[in-house]
Amino acid sequence: MIERETRKKEEGKSNLILRNHPFYFLHFNKLSTSLFTSIFLLFGTSCTTQKSSFEEFKKLNGSWVEIKGDSKFTETWTWKNDTLLNGSSLMIAGKDTVFSEKIQLVFHNDSVYYIPAVSNQNQGKIIRFGLISNKTSEWVFENMKHDFPTQIIYTIKEKDSLIVVVKGKEEGREQVYTFRMQKAHSASSGTK
């Protein structure tokens, strides 16, 4: 009995000394260590998953075209690396350029951004739309602070079919514009 009391006193003293040690927070018990490891692995996996999901945007690589009457809308994407996809859009009606923009899809700080710079709009400044929904072959980008559009949705229906929906309010009314594009295949590649 006396021996047990002495052991308890000594354990109490060593715990008190340990708690007063400047690096006490580094002494984890088994539960804390395993919890810390789980959180660390979950966070690491989440970042890897986010970055690997950016790879799905490679499906946009190439040129996409919609022709309606005498107007032609073309969007072209070029995969640069695992954090950047460069794009451009051009709309021609007859012989006149109606619309053109430079676009980037950027993976930055575990987020994906759609960043267009439209000629003759916003003083040529870029506008950033954040990815808010990422389903298989469908991506929704949003910026509610922008006047128009506030939302841009890209959907690849089949490997050769791309639908882009642009939504927002213009002059107080909800507007939706839909572009149904087909993959443009180069004549030199021999593919259709």
TORPA-4810 file (N, C-alpha, C, O; in nm, 3 decimals):
<nodes>
NODE_1_0.082_-0.119_0.000_0.000_0.000_0.000_0.087_0.125_0.000_0.062_0.218_-0.077_M
NODE_2_0.188_0.128_0.087_0.278_0.244_0.095_0.353_0.259_-0.036_0.375_0.369_-0.085_I
NODE_3_0.392_0.143_-0.093_0.465_0.146_-0.220_0.377_0.208_-0.331_0.427_0.287_-0.411_E
NODE_4_0.247_0.171_-0.335_0.155_0.225_-0.436_0.139_0.376_-0.418_0.138_0.450_-0.517_R
NODE_5_0.125_0.424_-0.292_0.112_0.567_-0.265_0.237_0.642_-0.312_0.226_0.750_-0.371_E
NODE_6_0.354_0.586_-0.286_0.479_0.650_-0.325_0.487_0.660_-0.477_0.528_0.763_-0.531_T
NODE_7_0.446_0.551_-0.546_0.449_0.551_-0.693_0.356_0.658_-0.749_0.392_0.728_-0.844_R
NODE_8_0.234_0.673_-0.691_0.139_0.775_-0.736_0.197_0.915_-0.719_0.182_1.000_-0.807_K
NODE_9_0.264_0.940_-0.602_0.325_1.071_-0.578_0.432_1.100_-0.683_0.439_1.210_-0.736_K
NODE_10_0.515_1.000_-0.712_0.623_1.020_-0.808_0.568_1.042_-0.949_0.621_1.124_-1.023_E
NODE_11_0.461_0.968_-0.988_0.399_0.989_-1.120_0.339_1.129_-1.128_0.349_1.195_-1.232_E
NODE_12_0.278_1.175_-1.020_0.221_1.309_-1.016_0.328_1.414_-1.034_0.308_1.512_-1.106_G
NODE_13_0.447_1.394_-0.967_0.557_1.488_-0.981_0.609_1.489_-1.125_0.634_1.596_-1.181_K
NODE_14_0.624_1.370_-1.186_0.677_1.366_-1.323_0.578_1.430_-1.421_0.621_1.495_-1.516_S
NODE_15_0.446_1.412_-1.401_0.347_1.477_-1.488_0.353_1.628_-1.472_0.340_1.703_-1.570_N
NODE_16_0.373_1.675_-1.344_0.383_1.818_-1.319_0.508_1.875_-1.387_0.502_1.982_-1.447_L
NODE_17_0.620_1.803_-1.378_0.744_1.848_-1.442_0.725_1.851_-1.594_0.766_1.946_-1.661_I
NODE_18_0.663_1.745_-1.647_0.640_1.737_-1.790_0.553_1.853_-1.838_0.581_1.912_-1.942_L
NODE_19_0.447_1.885_-1.765_0.357_1.994_-1.805_0.428_2.129_-1.802_0.395_2.218_-1.880_R
NODE_20_0.525_2.145_-1.714_0.598_2.271_-1.705_0.712_2.278_-1.807_0.774_2.383_-1.822_N
NODE_21_0.738_2.170_-1.875_0.843_2.166_-1.975_0.800_2.253_-2.094_0.685_2.246_-2.136_H
NODE_22_0.892_2.334_-2.150_0.854_2.425_-2.258_0.801_2.353_-2.384_0.729_2.414_-2.462_P
NODE_23_0.835_2.228_-2.405_0.789_2.155_-2.522_0.685_2.050_-2.487_0.674_1.946_-2.553_F
NODE_24_0.607_2.077_-2.382_0.504_1.984_-2.339_0.404_1.952_-2.450_0.358_1.839_-2.464_Y
NODE_25_0.372_2.054_-2.530_0.272_2.035_-2.635_0.317_1.932_-2.738_0.234_1.880_-2.813_F
NODE_26_0.448_1.901_-2.744_0.496_1.802_-2.839_0.479_1.659_-2.788_0.494_1.564_-2.865_L
NODE_27_0.448_1.643_-2.662_0.430_1.510_-2.604_0.285_1.469_-2.618_0.202_1.502_-2.534_H
NODE_28_0.255_1.398_-2.726_0.118_1.354_-2.752_0.097_1.216_-2.691_0.188_1.133_-2.688_F
NODE_29_-0.023_1.194_-2.643_-0.054_1.057_-2.607_-0.092_0.984_-2.735_-0.098_1.047_-2.840_N
NODE_30_-0.118_0.855_-2.730_-0.146_0.776_-2.850_-0.267_0.829_-2.926_-0.265_0.833_-3.049_K
NODE_31_-0.372_0.868_-2.856_-0.493_0.917_-2.922_-0.464_1.047_-2.997_-0.506_1.063_-3.111_L
NODE_32_-0.394_1.139_-2.932_-0.361_1.267_-2.997_-0.275_1.245_-3.120_-0.297_1.308_-3.224_S
NODE_33_-0.176_1.156_-3.108_-0.088_1.130_-3.220_-0.165_1.073_-3.338_-0.145_1.115_-3.452_T
NODE_34_-0.253_0.979_-3.311_-0.327_0.920_-3.421_-0.427_1.019_-3.480_-0.450_1.018_-3.601_S
NODE_35_-0.486_1.105_-3.398_-0.577_1.208_-3.448_-0.501_1.308_-3.535_-0.548_1.343_-3.644_L
NODE_36_-0.386_1.352_-3.489_-0.302_1.445_-3.564_-0.262_1.384_-3.698_-0.268_1.452_-3.801_F
NODE_37_-0.220_1.258_-3.698_-0.180_1.190_-3.821_-0.297_1.180_-3.918_-0.279_1.203_-4.038_T
NODE_38_-0.416_1.148_-3.867_-0.534_1.137_-3.953_-0.567_1.271_-4.018_-0.594_1.276_-4.138_S
NODE_39_-0.564_1.378_-3.940_-0.594_1.512_-3.994_-0.490_1.550_-4.099_-0.525_1.603_-4.205_I
NODE_40_-0.364_1.523_-4.070_-0.256_1.556_-4.163_-0.273_1.481_-4.294_-0.260_1.539_-4.402_F
NODE_41_-0.303_1.351_-4.286_-0.322_1.270_-4.407_-0.445_1.315_-4.485_-0.442_1.321_-4.608_L
NODE_42_-0.553_1.348_-4.414_-0.675_1.395_-4.479_-0.649_1.526_-4.553_-0.692_1.542_-4.667_L
NODE_43_-0.578_1.618_-4.488_-0.547_1.747_-4.551_-0.458_1.726_-4.673_-0.481_1.785_-4.778_F
NODE_44_-0.356_1.643_-4.659_-0.264_1.615_-4.769_-0.337_1.551_-4.886_-0.312_1.586_-5.001_G
NODE_45_-0.425_1.456_-4.857_-0.503_1.389_-4.962_-0.596_1.487_-5.029_-0.613_1.483_-5.151_T
NODE_46_-0.659_1.577_-4.951_-0.752_1.675_-5.006_-0.681_1.764_-5.107_-0.734_1.790_-5.216_S
NODE_47_-0.560_1.813_-5.073_-0.486_1.899_-5.165_-0.450_1.825_-5.292_-0.461_1.879_-5.402_C
NODE_48_-0.406_1.699_-5.278_-0.370_1.619_-5.393_-0.492_1.596_-5.481_-0.484_1.605_-5.603_T
NODE_49_-0.605_1.565_-5.419_-0.728_1.542_-5.493_-0.769_1.668_-5.568_-0.807_1.661_-5.685_T
NODE_50_-0.762_1.785_-5.502_-0.797_1.911_-5.569_-0.709_1.931_-5.693_-0.758_1.964_-5.800_Q
NODE_51_-0.577_1.910_-5.676_-0.486_1.935_-5.787_-0.509_1.834_-5.899_-0.506_1.869_-6.016_K
NODE_52_-0.531_1.707_-5.861_-0.554_1.606_-5.965_-0.686_1.631_-6.036_-0.700_1.595_-6.153_S
NODE_53_-0.785_1.692_-5.968_-0.912_1.721_-6.035_-0.893_1.831_-6.139_-0.973_1.841_-6.232_S
NODE_54_-0.790_1.914_-6.126_-0.761_2.016_-6.229_-0.726_1.948_-6.361_-0.750_2.004_-6.468_F
NODE_55_-0.669_1.829_-6.354_-0.634_1.753_-6.474_-0.756_1.731_-6.563_-0.742_1.720_-6.685_E
NODE_56_-0.876_1.726_-6.505_-0.997_1.702_-6.583_-1.020_1.814_-6.686_-1.086_1.791_-6.788_E
NODE_57_-0.968_1.933_-6.660_-0.985_2.044_-6.754_-0.909_2.021_-6.885_-0.929_2.094_-6.982_F
NODE_58_-0.822_1.921_-6.887_-0.752_1.888_-7.013_-0.851_1.854_-7.123_-0.820_1.865_-7.242_K
NODE_59_-0.972_1.812_-7.084_-1.075_1.779_-7.183_-1.110_1.900_-7.271_-1.160_1.883_-7.382_K
NODE_60_-1.083_2.020_-7.222_-1.113_2.142_-7.298_-1.009_2.169_-7.406_-1.035_2.244_-7.500_L
NODE_61_-0.892_2.108_-7.395_-0.781_2.135_-7.486_-0.823_2.123_-7.633_-0.886_2.025_-7.672_N
NODE_62_-0.789_2.224_-7.713_-0.823_2.223_-7.855_-0.917_2.337_-7.888_-0.940_2.426_-7.807_G
NODE_63_-0.971_2.333_-8.010_-1.063_2.438_-8.056_-1.205_2.383_-8.064_-1.229_2.268_-8.101_S
NODE_64_-1.299_2.470_-8.027_-1.442_2.438_-8.027_-1.513_2.546_-8.108_-1.479_2.663_-8.098_W
NODE_65_-1.612_2.506_-8.190_-1.675_2.599_-8.283_-1.827_2.584_-8.282_-1.880_2.473_-8.276_V
NODE_66_-1.896_2.700_-8.287_-2.040_2.704_-8.310_-2.064_2.797_-8.428_-2.018_2.911_-8.428_E
NODE_67_-2.137_2.748_-8.529_-2.170_2.830_-8.646_-2.321_2.843_-8.652_-2.394_2.744_-8.655_I
NODE_68_-2.368_2.970_-8.656_-2.511_3.001_-8.671_-2.523_3.106_-8.780_-2.482_3.220_-8.762_K
NODE_69_-2.580_3.066_-8.894_-2.592_3.161_-9.005_-2.456_3.210_-9.047_-2.367_3.132_-9.079_G
NODE_70_-2.440_3.344_-9.046_-2.311_3.401_-9.087_-2.222_3.433_-8.967_-2.118_3.497_-8.982_D
NODE_71_-2.262_3.389_-8.846_-2.178_3.413_-8.729_-2.106_3.284_-8.686_-2.160_3.174_-8.696_S
NODE_72_-1.986_3.303_-8.640_-1.902_3.190_-8.598_-1.840_3.223_-8.462_-1.774_3.326_-8.447_K
NODE_73_-1.863_3.136_-8.365_-1.804_3.152_-8.231_-1.700_3.042_-8.214_-1.730_2.924_-8.231_F
NODE_74_-1.579_3.082_-8.180_-1.469_2.986_-8.162_-1.407_3.006_-8.024_-1.381_3.119_-7.982_T
NODE_75_-1.384_2.896_-7.956_-1.313_2.900_-7.828_-1.199_2.799_-7.838_-1.220_2.684_-7.875_E
NODE_76_-1.079_2.844_-7.805_-0.961_2.759_-7.816_-0.889_2.754_-7.681_-0.868_2.857_-7.617_T
NODE_77_-0.852_2.632_-7.640_-0.783_2.611_-7.513_-0.651_2.539_-7.537_-0.641_2.450_-7.621_W
NODE_78_-0.549_2.580_-7.461_-0.417_2.516_-7.467_-0.371_2.483_-7.326_-0.357_2.572_-7.242_T
NODE_79_-0.346_2.355_-7.301_-0.297_2.309_-7.170_-0.151_2.350_-7.158_-0.069_2.314_-7.242_W
NODE_80_-0.119_2.427_-7.053_0.019_2.471_-7.031_0.091_2.383_-6.930_0.201_2.335_-6.957_K
NODE_81_0.029_2.362_-6.814_0.088_2.277_-6.710_-0.021_2.239_-6.611_-0.138_2.266_-6.635_N
NODE_82_0.017_2.177_-6.500_-0.084_2.127_-6.406_-0.150_2.236_-6.322_-0.225_2.204_-6.230_D
NODE_83_-0.123_2.364_-6.353_-0.192_2.473_-6.283_-0.246_2.580_-6.378_-0.303_2.679_-6.333_T
NODE_84_-0.229_2.561_-6.510_-0.268_2.666_-6.604_-0.318_2.610_-6.737_-0.256_2.522_-6.798_L
NODE_85_-0.431_2.663_-6.780_-0.489_2.635_-6.911_-0.521_2.770_-6.973_-0.598_2.847_-6.916_L
NODE_86_-0.463_2.801_-7.089_-0.488_2.929_-7.157_-0.596_2.912_-7.262_-0.603_2.810_-7.331_N
NODE_87_-0.682_3.014_-7.273_-0.790_3.007_-7.371_-0.816_3.141_-7.436_-0.768_3.245_-7.391_G
NODE_88_-0.893_3.136_-7.543_-0.939_3.258_-7.609_-1.072_3.229_-7.676_-1.099_3.117_-7.720_S
NODE_89_-1.155_3.333_-7.684_-1.284_3.324_-7.750_-1.291_3.433_-7.855_-1.237_3.542_-7.838_S
NODE_90_-1.360_3.402_-7.964_-1.373_3.499_-8.073_-1.508_3.477_-8.141_-1.542_3.364_-8.178_L
NODE_91_-1.585_3.584_-8.156_-1.711_3.576_-8.229_-1.703_3.669_-8.349_-1.674_3.788_-8.337_M
NODE_92_-1.730_3.610_-8.466_-1.728_3.687_-8.591_-1.866_3.677_-8.655_-1.921_3.568_-8.670_I
NODE_93_-1.922_3.793_-8.693_-2.049_3.797_-8.766_-2.019_3.859_-8.902_-1.982_3.976_-8.912_A
NODE_94_-2.034_3.779_-9.005_-1.994_3.827_-9.139_-1.844_3.841_-9.141_-1.770_3.744_-9.130_G
NODE_95_-1.800_3.966_-9.157_-1.655_3.994_-9.156_-1.613_4.074_-9.033_-1.497_4.112_-9.020_K
NODE_96_-1.709_4.099_-8.944_-1.682_4.182_-8.826_-1.657_4.098_-8.701_-1.727_4.000_-8.676_D
NODE_97_-1.556_4.138_-8.625_-1.532_4.076_-8.494_-1.625_4.141_-8.394_-1.615_4.261_-8.368_T
NODE_98_-1.716_4.064_-8.340_-1.816_4.114_-8.246_-1.765_4.107_-8.102_-1.799_4.191_-8.019_V
NODE_99_-1.683_4.007_-8.075_-1.644_3.979_-7.937_-1.513_3.902_-7.938_-1.494_3.811_-8.019_F
NODE_100_-1.422_3.939_-7.848_-1.301_3.858_-7.829_-1.255_3.870_-7.684_-1.271_3.974_-7.620_S
NODE_101_-1.199_3.761_-7.635_-1.147_3.762_-7.498_-1.033_3.662_-7.484_-1.023_3.564_-7.558_E
NODE_102_-0.948_3.689_-7.387_-0.844_3.597_-7.346_-0.891_3.538_-7.214_-0.947_3.609_-7.130_K
NODE_103_-0.868_3.408_-7.193_-0.915_3.341_-7.072_-0.802_3.258_-7.014_-0.716_3.207_-7.086_I
NODE_104_-0.803_3.244_-6.884_-0.714_3.151_-6.818_-0.796_3.068_-6.718_-0.884_3.121_-6.650_Q
NODE_105_-0.766_2.940_-6.710_-0.812_2.856_-6.601_-0.689_2.832_-6.516_-0.589_2.779_-6.564_L
NODE_106_-0.697_2.872_-6.389_-0.580_2.868_-6.302_-0.611_2.791_-6.175_-0.714_2.812_-6.111_V
NODE_107_-0.521_2.701_-6.139_-0.528_2.632_-6.010_-0.435_2.708_-5.917_-0.314_2.711_-5.940_F
NODE_108_-0.491_2.769_-5.810_-0.411_2.851_-5.719_-0.467_2.839_-5.578_-0.588_2.854_-5.557_H
NODE_109_-0.381_2.811_-5.481_-0.421_2.798_-5.340_-0.540_2.703_-5.322_-0.638_2.737_-5.256_N
NODE_110_-0.530_2.585_-5.383_-0.632_2.480_-5.372_-0.767_2.520_-5.430_-0.868_2.460_-5.394_D
NODE_111_-0.771_2.620_-5.518_-0.895_2.661_-5.583_-0.869_2.677_-5.733_-0.756_2.695_-5.777_S
NODE_112_-0.979_2.670_-5.810_-0.969_2.688_-5.955_-1.044_2.816_-5.990_-1.154_2.841_-5.941_V
NODE_113_-0.982_2.897_-6.075_-1.041_3.024_-6.117_-1.050_3.031_-6.269_-0.958_2.990_-6.340_Y
NODE_114_-1.161_3.084_-6.317_-1.184_3.114_-6.458_-1.161_3.264_-6.467_-1.233_3.342_-6.405_Y
NODE_115_-1.061_3.306_-6.546_-1.021_3.447_-6.547_-1.021_3.501_-6.690_-0.924_3.484_-6.764_I
NODE_116_-1.132_3.567_-6.729_-1.136_3.626_-6.863_-1.093_3.774_-6.861_-1.109_3.844_-6.762_P
NODE_117_-1.039_3.816_-6.974_-1.012_3.958_-6.999_-1.076_3.988_-7.133_-1.025_3.947_-7.238_A
NODE_118_-1.188_4.061_-7.131_-1.267_4.087_-7.252_-1.224_4.219_-7.313_-1.212_4.320_-7.244_V
NODE_119_-1.202_4.216_-7.445_-1.164_4.341_-7.512_-1.281_4.439_-7.503_-1.397_4.399_-7.516_S
NODE_120_-1.250_4.565_-7.481_-1.350_4.673_-7.472_-1.446_4.661_-7.354_-1.554_4.719_-7.357_N
NODE_121_-1.408_4.587_-7.250_-1.491_4.578_-7.129_-1.400_4.584_-7.006_-1.287_4.536_-7.009_Q
NODE_122_-1.451_4.643_-6.900_-1.379_4.650_-6.772_-1.239_4.710_-6.786_-1.148_4.672_-6.713_N
NODE_123_-1.223_4.802_-6.880_-1.094_4.864_-6.909_-0.985_4.759_-6.935_-0.868_4.781_-6.906_Q
NODE_124_-1.026_4.644_-6.991_-0.932_4.537_-7.023_-0.883_4.459_-6.902_-0.798_4.372_-6.914_G
NODE_125_-0.939_4.490_-6.784_-0.897_4.421_-6.662_-0.959_4.281_-6.655_-1.065_4.255_-6.712_K
NODE_126_-0.889_4.194_-6.586_-0.940_4.059_-6.570_-1.052_4.056_-6.466_-1.059_4.141_-6.377_I
NODE_127_-1.139_3.958_-6.480_-1.245_3.932_-6.383_-1.225_3.787_-6.337_-1.203_3.698_-6.419_I
NODE_128_-1.232_3.765_-6.209_-1.207_3.631_-6.155_-1.339_3.565_-6.114_-1.416_3.621_-6.036_R
NODE_129_-1.362_3.445_-6.168_-1.478_3.363_-6.132_-1.426_3.238_-6.062_-1.341_3.168_-6.117_F
NODE_130_-1.475_3.210_-5.942_-1.431_3.092_-5.869_-1.514_2.970_-5.904_-1.633_2.980_-5.932_G
NODE_131_-1.449_2.854_-5.904_-1.518_2.728_-5.929_-1.603_2.695_-5.807_-1.550_2.678_-5.698_L
NODE_132_-1.735_2.684_-5.825_-1.824_2.655_-5.712_-1.883_2.515_-5.721_-1.937_2.464_-5.622_I
NODE_133_-1.874_2.452_-5.838_-1.927_2.316_-5.854_-1.841_2.244_-5.956_-1.813_2.297_-6.064_S
NODE_134_-1.799_2.123_-5.921_-1.713_2.045_-6.009_-1.767_1.902_-6.014_-1.733_1.819_-5.930_N
NODE_135_-1.850_1.877_-6.114_-1.899_1.742_-6.137_-1.824_1.686_-6.257_-1.753_1.760_-6.325_K
NODE_136_-1.839_1.560_-6.283_-1.771_1.500_-6.397_-1.810_1.573_-6.525_-1.926_1.572_-6.567_T
NODE_137_-1.712_1.636_-6.586_-1.728_1.709_-6.713_-1.828_1.824_-6.707_-1.881_1.865_-6.810_S
NODE_138_-1.855_1.877_-6.587_-1.937_1.998_-6.575_-1.878_2.087_-6.466_-1.857_2.043_-6.352_E
NODE_139_-1.850_2.212_-6.502_-1.787_2.306_-6.410_-1.867_2.434_-6.405_-1.903_2.491_-6.508_W
NODE_140_-1.895_2.481_-6.284_-1.971_2.605_-6.265_-1.879_2.707_-6.197_-1.825_2.682_-6.090_V
NODE_141_-1.863_2.821_-6.263_-1.781_2.931_-6.211_-1.873_3.046_-6.178_-1.971_3.071_-6.248_F
NODE_142_-1.841_3.118_-6.069_-1.932_3.225_-6.025_-1.856_3.344_-5.970_-1.752_3.330_-5.905_E
NODE_143_-1.911_3.463_-5.996_-1.866_3.588_-5.936_-1.990_3.676_-5.923_-2.027_3.746_-6.018_N
NODE_144_-2.052_3.674_-5.806_-2.178_3.747_-5.785_-2.157_3.899_-5.779_-2.254_3.974_-5.783_M
NODE_145_-2.033_3.944_-5.769_-2.006_4.088_-5.764_-1.995_4.149_-5.905_-1.998_4.271_-5.921_K
NODE_146_-1.983_4.063_-6.005_-1.970_4.111_-6.142_-2.108_4.143_-6.198_-2.206_4.077_-6.163_H
NODE_147_-2.116_4.244_-6.286_-2.248_4.282_-6.340_-2.304_4.175_-6.433_-2.413_4.123_-6.408_D
NODE_148_-2.233_4.142_-6.538_-2.275_4.033_-6.626_-2.154_3.977_-6.695_-2.072_4.052_-6.747_F
NODE_149_-2.141_3.846_-6.697_-2.225_3.746_-6.631_-2.185_3.729_-6.486_-2.080_3.777_-6.443_P
NODE_150_-2.268_3.660_-6.412_-2.233_3.623_-6.274_-2.200_3.475_-6.265_-2.138_3.430_-6.169_T
NODE_151_-2.241_3.400_-6.366_-2.217_3.255_-6.365_-2.186_3.206_-6.506_-2.250_3.245_-6.603_Q
NODE_152_-2.084_3.118_-6.515_-2.044_3.057_-6.641_-2.036_2.906_-6.618_-1.968_2.860_-6.526_I
NODE_153_-2.106_2.831_-6.702_-2.112_2.685_-6.684_-2.058_2.617_-6.809_-2.104_2.643_-6.920_I
NODE_154_-1.959_2.530_-6.790_-1.903_2.451_-6.898_-1.945_2.306_-6.880_-1.931_2.250_-6.771_Y
NODE_155_-1.998_2.245_-6.987_-2.037_2.104_-6.982_-1.988_2.035_-7.108_-2.018_2.077_-7.219_T
NODE_156_-1.914_1.927_-7.090_-1.875_1.844_-7.203_-1.972_1.727_-7.205_-1.970_1.641_-7.117_I
NODE_157_-2.059_1.725_-7.307_-2.162_1.621_-7.318_-2.101_1.492_-7.371_-2.128_1.384_-7.318_K
NODE_158_-2.023_1.503_-7.472_-1.950_1.392_-7.530_-1.810_1.447_-7.556_-1.787_1.566_-7.537_E
NODE_159_-1.718_1.363_-7.597_-1.581_1.414_-7.614_-1.572_1.522_-7.721_-1.477_1.599_-7.722_K
NODE_160_-1.671_1.529_-7.812_-1.668_1.629_-7.919_-1.775_1.736_-7.906_-1.798_1.810_-8.002_D
NODE_161_-1.842_1.746_-7.791_-1.952_1.841_-7.775_-1.935_1.921_-7.645_-1.927_1.863_-7.537_S
NODE_162_-1.929_2.053_-7.658_-1.911_2.142_-7.544_-2.026_2.243_-7.541_-2.058_2.307_-7.641_L
NODE_163_-2.088_2.256_-7.423_-2.195_2.354_-7.405_-2.147_2.455_-7.301_-2.105_2.418_-7.191_I
NODE_164_-2.154_2.582_-7.337_-2.117_2.689_-7.244_-2.242_2.774_-7.221_-2.302_2.825_-7.316_V
NODE_165_-2.280_2.789_-7.094_-2.396_2.869_-7.058_-2.347_2.989_-6.977_-2.272_2.973_-6.880_V
NODE_166_-2.388_3.107_-7.017_-2.350_3.231_-6.950_-2.478_3.292_-6.892_-2.574_3.317_-6.965_V
NODE_167_-2.478_3.317_-6.759_-2.599_3.367_-6.691_-2.570_3.494_-6.614_-2.457_3.520_-6.572_K
NODE_168_-2.674_3.573_-6.596_-2.664_3.692_-6.514_-2.777_3.788_-6.547_-2.866_3.757_-6.626_G
NODE_169_-2.772_3.905_-6.485_-2.875_4.006_-6.511_-2.817_4.115_-6.599_-2.706_4.165_-6.578_K
NODE_170_-2.896_4.151_-6.700_-2.864_4.264_-6.787_-2.985_4.356_-6.784_-3.097_4.316_-6.815_E
NODE_171_-2.960_4.481_-6.747_-3.067_4.581_-6.736_-3.183_4.530_-6.649_-3.300_4.550_-6.682_E
NODE_172_-3.147_4.464_-6.539_-3.246_4.418_-6.442_-3.318_4.290_-6.477_-3.399_4.241_-6.399_G
NODE_173_-3.291_4.234_-6.594_-3.358_4.110_-6.635_-3.258_3.995_-6.640_-3.145_4.011_-6.686_R
NODE_174_-3.303_3.878_-6.593_-3.220_3.758_-6.598_-3.199_3.718_-6.744_-3.294_3.704_-6.820_E
NODE_175_-3.075_3.698_-6.782_-3.040_3.660_-6.919_-2.958_3.531_-6.917_-2.876_3.510_-6.827_Q
NODE_176_-2.981_3.447_-7.016_-2.905_3.323_-7.030_-2.866_3.310_-7.177_-2.952_3.318_-7.265_V
NODE_177_-2.737_3.291_-7.203_-2.688_3.268_-7.338_-2.623_3.131_-7.341_-2.544_3.097_-7.253_Y
NODE_178_-2.656_3.053_-7.442_-2.603_2.917_-7.453_-2.527_2.902_-7.585_-2.576_2.938_-7.691_T
NODE_179_-2.406_2.848_-7.575_-2.324_2.820_-7.691_-2.306_2.669_-7.699_-2.256_2.606_-7.605_F
NODE_180_-2.346_2.611_-7.811_-2.332_2.466_-7.833_-2.223_2.446_-7.939_-2.244_2.470_-8.058_R
NODE_181_-2.109_2.402_-7.892_-1.992_2.394_-7.980_-1.952_2.249_-8.007_-1.976_2.159_-7.927_M
NODE_182_-1.889_2.233_-8.120_-1.833_2.103_-8.158_-1.682_2.117_-8.164_-1.629_2.224_-8.194_Q
NODE_183_-1.614_2.009_-8.135_-1.468_2.008_-8.141_-1.425_2.026_-8.286_-1.475_1.957_-8.375_K
NODE_184_-1.334_2.118_-8.310_-1.280_2.140_-8.445_-1.160_2.048_-8.460_-1.069_2.049_-8.378_A
NODE_185_-1.162_1.968_-8.564_-1.051_1.876_-8.589_-0.969_1.929_-8.705_-1.022_1.972_-8.808_H
NODE_186_-0.837_1.925_-8.687_-0.753_1.977_-8.795_-0.752_1.878_-8.910_-0.756_1.757_-8.890_S
NODE_187_-0.746_1.931_-9.032_-0.745_1.848_-9.152_-0.618_1.765_-9.158_-0.618_1.655_-9.214_A
NODE_188_-0.509_1.816_-9.100_-0.382_1.745_-9.108_-0.377_1.624_-9.015_-0.296_1.534_-9.035_S
NODE_189_-0.463_1.622_-8.913_-0.458_1.510_-8.817_-0.527_1.386_-8.873_-0.502_1.274_-8.827_S
NODE_190_-0.612_1.405_-8.971_-0.680_1.291_-9.031_-0.795_1.239_-8.948_-0.851_1.134_-8.981_G
NODE_191_-0.834_1.309_-8.840_-0.945_1.265_-8.757_-1.068_1.343_-8.793_-1.060_1.450_-8.852_T
NODE_192_-1.183_1.290_-8.757_-1.310_1.359_-8.780_-1.377_1.389_-8.649_-1.485_1.448_-8.648_K
</nodes>
